[in-house]
């Protein structure tokens, strides 16, 4: 997905949308930049706020407009019986967090979601013992996501056993096999996640 100049996008949406902007270099650039009074893109009303939240989420997960809209509408359209006690906002977060590339990133196998997407696309990851090359695959509770045996000696995973000890993983996943295997123990939920956007506001945007 082509996103344009990342620093420029971070200045508009916040440094959290790209790992590239979460650096001392970006902070120094921001601190030295002259502060100019100019209207924010998207306006300052409810619509503008909702639009910015939507863009934050979309860039955070590296999704196209159509991909992101599909996730939102799936969360909004799920029948009440299947949705259970979940709100549409919680359903949206569950779908985004359950993407295979995000699972790989959350487990600490890569430093960025973009790198995790490449790792999956290049065939280094298995789900239930089968090679999976689709980053958008939705991991289900009980799925075992692992580094492919043939890839474990790759330089990509050197020091993995030590690195996993320093990785803060979500409660909904369990790490085993020296950090090479991840079991999805539960559905990702809002309370345990720190997100740079407000999913409830995004649902409001698509409900207009």
N, C-alpha and C positions, 0 to 999 in steps of 0.2 A: 504494500500500500504506500503510495507516494503521499507524503505529508507536508512537504515544503520545509523551509528553514526552521529547525527545531528550537533554536534559541528564541526566535521571534514568537513562535507558538507558546513557549514557556512563559514569556513575558506577559502574554495575554491570558493564559489559562492557569499558570502556576507551575513551579518547578517540578511538581510531583508527577506530571504527565509523561516525562521522559527521564530515564536514568541519566542521560547525558547532561541534563540540567541540574542534577543533584550533586554538583561538584563545587569545590572551592572557587574554581575558575569562573563559573557562572555567577556565583554569589558576588565575586569581586567586580565582574562586569556590571551587574545590577547596581551595586553600591556606588560605582563611579558614574553611572549613567545619569545625565541631568533629568530632573523630574519636570515633565511638561504637563500642563493642564490640557487634556484633550478628551473628547467624549469616548467612552468605551464602546467598542464594537458590539453590536447586538442590543444596545440601548440599556437603560437602567431600570426598566419596569419589570414586571413578572416574567414576561416573555423573554427578555434579555437574560435574566438570571437563569431561567430554565434552559435556554439555549447554551449558555456557558457550561452549565453542569453536564449537559448531554455531550458537549464537545470534550470536556475533561475525561469523561468515562470512555468515550470512543477512542481517544488518543492513548489513554492509559493502557487499554487492551490491544491497541493496534488494529482496529477494525474499520472496514469501509462503512459508509453511511447505510448501505443496504443490509450489510451483515448485522450491524448494531440494531437497526430498526426491527429486524426479524427477531432478535432476542427479546426486545421489548414487547413486541406484539405477542410472542409466545407466552411471556409472563402474564400479560394482561388477559389473554384469551383462554388460559387454562381453566377448565370447568371447576367449579367450587369443590366438587367431591374429590377431585384429584389434587387440588391446591391445598386442601386441608385448612389449617389455620394460617397458612402463609399469606402475606400480603403480596401484591404485584411487585413491590419494590424488593422484597425478599426473594421472590421467584427470579427476578432479573439478576440479582447478585449471585444466586446459586448457579444460574446458567453461565454467567461470565466466568465465575471461579472454577467451574467444572470443566472448562476447556482444557484439553490435554496439555497445550503449551503453557497454560497458566499453572497447572499442577506441577509440571516439571520445574517451572521457575520458583514456585512457592516452596518446593522441596529443596531448593538450593543447588540444583544441578547446573544452573547457569546464573549469571549475574543479571541478565535482562530477559524480558519476555521475548524480545526479538531473537535473541540467541537460542531461547528455548524452542521457538518456532522452527528455526533452522535445524536444531538437533532432532526434532521429530521428523521434519521433512526429509532429512538425510538418512532416516532409518535406524537411528541409534536407540530407539525406545520401543518396548513391547508392552502390550496390554493383555493380561491373561496368558502370557507366553507367546502371543502372536505379534509379529512385527507390525507396528502402526505408523503410518506416514502422513496421517491427517491431523494437523494441529488443532482443528476445530472439533475433533472427536469429544463427545461429552462423557466424561468419566462418571461411572455409576458407583454407588456404595457397594463395596465388596471387590471392586476392580483392583488388580495388582498391577501397578505401573512400574516398570523396571528398565534398567539399562540393559540393552541386548548383550548377551554373553560375549559375542564376538567383538563388541565395542569396548569392553571393560578395561582392556589394556591400552586403549587410546590415550594420548596425552591430554585429551579433553577431561579425563576423569582421574588424573594423577592427584593424589592427596585427598581423595574424596572421603575416606574414612575419618580423617582428621577434620576436614572442613564441616562435616555434618554435625560435629560436636558443637560448632560455633553458630550453627544455623537455627534460627527460631522458626519452627514450622507450626502451622495452624493445628488446632486440636482435632480437626476433621481428617487428618492424615496420620498414618503411622509409618515410621521409617525403620527399615531393617536391612540386613545383609550389608553392613558397612556403608549404608547410605545409598546403595544401588537399587533398593526396592522400596516402593511406596504403596501402602494399602489405603484405599479410600474408606475410612471408617464411618463417616457420616456425611450428610449433605452440608455444604458450606453455608453458614448463617451469618447474619449481619452483626450481632453483638460482639463476636470475636474478631471481626475484621476491621482494620483501620483503612478507610477508603478516602481518596482525595476528592470525592464527589458525593452528592446526596442523591441516592437512587429514587427516593420518593418524589423529588422535584423533577426528575427525568420522566417518571410516569405521568406527572401532571402535564409535562410538555407534549407527550404523545396522546394525551387524553383531550386535547383542545379540539 
